[in-house]
Amino acid sequence: MIKYVYDFSEGSSDMKALLGGKGANLAQMVREGLAVPPGFTVTTEACLRYLEEGTAFVQSLWIDVETALERLERQTGRTFGSGSEPLLVSVRSGAPVSMPGMMDTILNLGLNDDTRSALAEMVGDDRFAWDSYRRFIQMFGNVVKGAPSERFESILEEVRRDNGVAFDHQLDAEALASLVKRYLSLYEEVTGETFPSDPWIQLREAVEAVFDSWNTARAKTYRKIHCIDDSMGTAVNVVAMVYGNLGGDSGTGVCFSRNPADGEKKLYGEFLVNAQGEDVVAGIRTPQPIGELAKVMPEIFEELTATADRLERRFKDMQDIEFTVERGKLYILQTRTGKRSAEAAVRVAVEMEKEGLIDRREALGRISPEQVERLLHSQIDPNCVPEVVSRGLPASPGAAVGRIVFDPDEAVTMAEKGESVVLVRPETTPDDIHGLYAAKGILTSRGGMTSHAAVVARGLGKPCVSGAEDISIDLEGGRLLTEGREFLKGDFITVDGSTGRVIAGEVPLSLPSISDELNTVLDWADEAADLQVWANGDTPEDAKRARSFGAKGIGLCRTEHMFMAEDRFPVMQRMVVAESLEERQEALDELRAMQVEDFVGIFREMDGLPVIVRLLDPPLHEFLPKIPELDKRIAEADSAGDDPSKLRKMKARAESLREVNPMLGFRGCRLGIVYPEIYGMQIRAIFDAMSSLSDVDLKVEIMMPLVQTKGEMTLLREMVESVASEYPQGSLRYLVGTMIELPRAALRAAELAEDAEFFSFGTNDLTQTCLGFSRDDVESKFMKEYVDKGIFPASPFHVLDRDGVGELMAIAFERGREARPDMSIGICGEHGGNPKSVAFCHGLGLNYVSCSPFRVPVARMAAGWAALGLID
């Protein structure tokens, strides 16, 4: 026979799945001999039965509840529902996983007119009994019957005003008696029923209400956000009431065994004298800092401090403790693992490891990759309530405040004057790179999580909200329009790239904190990990930053980004529009010197570590203005009497390069094969830089993009070897490899490995070509609905699609290693910084993941977690 009801004396902390976190910990504290009010727990299994069968199940359950309550009466010496010493109880939820504030609680259950009088007589305080009664009516009405709390609060405010007092505890017994009468009338008005005077009916309806609260909208939303299993159910704890509202020697409070904001090992919390539990969090009265308890009740403070330390050592984690003092006696009502900031999580884990409370593996398990990410970016101050005017995709984490600018050049100008700016664009292009760099944050109305704006923003460590489709951007008029609001150039906005929120005006930010403790934890993660973490970096500054964050190499150096600087872009455009090989070669010679300079800086910064340089990948039209812009500039030149011939030439070239789908067109290695002089220039620039760095331990690898056939790979390998033959024999050590970013490349990996010495999965393009999705379109058009409907668990451009893209990766990995067993294989797409995707790469057996420098610490923690089995 299944047991559905357990006294606290029968349980333990190992029974959270059955008794819920609250019930299991209460039971453990009873075992430890702590002062816990007696009670019993109705199990999560009972909840699940109730949710399936409804009230009919409660009928069969009820005899066990009645028997448990009889035991509780004997323990307390009081009688439920009658007698001179009435027993009141609290009815509280308790899921196996903590869900603070999501489910329901009812205090002072068992009160009616008779038991209220008996309670007043028992404690010798008529005011206290009326106060408890009014609290019970409001909580029962709201939780069980759905009566709006604000209706009760409105009456309470009126009574306070009529009596000339500011706080509830200042109301006398007569005023509270009048309040109870009005509450009972309101209950009848709202529900159409008389308030139940039978405590057994109260208890049954309360238990069912707590069970029902498992499936409230807020509880479901919380579980979805925190990935909590919907099938666990909640337990119900029935606990003998202890009273903090019995006068100056009573009180209630909440405390943490360590500071949840920064992790300091010091009691942290609040309390109120002459109050019940909800008063501390309701905001009606201002609680006192827990340290003041030492002055008001010094012995209680000493006992509470010792108890907090004892609980922390028992549960081996920071504790969140609820307590009540009843006439000078301390009771512990709950203990659970305390929620904490990312900063506190790191400090607490490191210090507990040093104290010997937990081992290193447990310490690592206390700090999620997501918490590491939060430490690296500014965030919206959690204490502010911002005005959200739009929502888009959380494309790059962190938050930024700045004045709206719509033009990248203006962003640079304003930033040089010391202004903080947010660059607002319908979408960004490579032309905007200087503005992206200058801006504190980026907002676009189009584009997805891997759009240009998103990718560049993550690389720069800039907050970005992309695809905010409900905003309208008027570039000509310098206006940003949302529903009911207009923002002009120069107005302040805040972008929250961690949540996708766009916020009116300036809001306070909390600054990132990179501590010694975080470095310690990341070193532990590296020791545990099988995967190395490398970084995507295109400049010496990127390389320096990546190395400072612990990257063990550069997994992707995008050479096209080197052409975006103000002095280089015109030269690159000259190369693109060149009409002859000689003209093109002239521009390439200038670009070669520029690239050499960049490679020298990157190689020097990464002395002793590998650097993978990817040759030119994007289509050439991306280096030219768009045709409508050229038409406008030509018209302006004609109007001003200027010569527009160069602009016309550029337009003709742009038209000749225009493609229906450029992502599947003339780009990647196809450029290098048709225009071998372009790739030849880049290869020579790499070798020139290597030749000039005799004092640097060089580990250079040259990567060919968008290869899918053996013919392409062979031709490109021969191209590199031909250029290398121009240099003294034996002076250059390098590898040649390719990106696997097309399904055919994955399937023919064995052939490619005959010439390619390494593989790197470019999962952005591999996802697009495998799924037939345009990443910038699907996320803004239908991906949210696909995720909501469960078609995909998450956007495949954010979390790697294991069943499709992952299967191709597995095939390429297996076939590549069969052909070349010592081949190094990694990943350099955006998924390289996503924790779940990193875990997949660990399982596949890759050598490394590569991500933007600002995500390196996140990936390091994820790699450690994957090796320890903490994430899969």
Buried (B, 14 or more C-beta within 10 A) or exposed (E): EEEBBBBBEBBBBEBBBBBBBBBBBBBBBBBBEBBBBBBBBBBBBBBBBBBEEEEEBBEEBBEBBEEBBEBBBEBBEBBBBBBEBBBBBBBBBBBBBBBEEBBBBBBBBBBBEBBBBBBBBBBEBBBBBBBBBBBBBBBBBBBBBEBEEEBBEEBBEEBBEEBEBEEBBEBEBEBBBBBBEBBBEBBEEBBEEEBBEEBBEBBBBBBBBBBBBBEEEEBBEBBEEEEBEEEBBBBBBBBBBBBBBBBEBBBBBBBBBBBBBBBBBEBBBBBBBBBBBBBBEEEBBEBBEBEBBBEBBEEBBEBBBEBBBBBBBBBEBBBBBBBBBBEEEBBBBBBBBBEBBBBBBBBBBBBBBEEEBBEBBBBBBBBBBBBBBBBBBBBBEEEEEBEBBBBBBBBBBBBBBBBBBBBBEBBBBBBEEEBBBBBBBEBBBBBBBBBBBBBBBBBBBBBBBBBBBBBBBBBBBBBBBBBBBEBEBEEEEBBBBBEEEEBEBEBBBBBBBBBBBBBBEBBEBBEBBBBEBBBBBBEBBBEBBBBBBBBBBBBBEBBBBBBEBBBBBBBBBBBBBBBBBEEBBEBBBBBBBBEEEEEBBBBBEBBBEBBBBBBBBBBBBBEEBBBBBBBBBBBBBBBBBBBEEBEEBBEEBEEEEEEBEBBEEBBEBBEEBBEEEBBBBBBBBBBBBEBBEBBBBBBBBBBBBBBBBEEBEBBBBBBBBBBBBBEBBBBBBEBBEEBBEEBEEEEBEBBBBBBBBBBBBBBBBBBBBEBBBBBBBBBBBBBBBBBEBBBBBBBBEEBBEBBEEEEBEBBBBBBBBBEBBBEBBBBBBBBBBEBBEEBBBBBBBBBBBBBBBBBBBBBBEBBBBBBBBBBBBBBBBBBBBBBBEBBE
